[in-house]
């Protein structure tokens, strides 16, 4: 395939993005990713940790000082949904991987409903819990209105999704129910690509893709190994 200048370009089967954390997405990395999608026109665009979960972060619920400054669930939904729609418009197909930050919603809804009453979250918390109990689906499906997207596929964390012969996972799932890092998963899966780790890595036939989020997120302490 050739671009307007007559230069040959690839048309890849897929583009696996780093963890976005839409509430804390890095503007420059976001711009570059959109340009890559438009230029390369991949058949599938894979999104990792697209929902940040700042509004339902179980690590901060017991800190009144921190949680008071968190966005409401509706505020975070609006930011995330806006960005998801932008990706849907420029992509042939969007693959949304269930990620560990999506699962913050599980932990939040399983917590005491006294937390639901903070930050004007009570009504939407009740709606998400009702949806979850009624359908058995992940609450992120309702929160981000997946059913309204014609070109979005939601991949559950227990499912194996392949692009060609490469297995795509988020990377938080572990091995045999125990936590495992990228190298351990690469040894199990061989042809493998994941998000989750914010530092890109290559091991044998496997790739960890890095992040599209800010490099200075609050919970990231210590030496900076993060890279878009």
BELWO-V655543 format. One line per field, one symbol per residue. burial: b if it has 24 or more other ideal C-beta (glycine too) atoms within 12 Angstrom, else e. A space follows every 50 residues. Layout:
burial: ???
This chain:
burial: eeeeeeeeeeeeebbbbbbbbbbbbbeebbeebbebbeebebebbbbbbb bbbbbbbbebbeeeeebeebbbbeebbebbbebbbbbbebbbbbbbbbbb bbbbbbebbebeeebbebbebeebbeebbebeeeeeebbbbbbbebeebe ebbbbbbeeebebeebbbbbbbbeeeeeeeebeebbebbeebbbbbbbbb beeeebbbbbbbbbbebeeeeeeeebeb
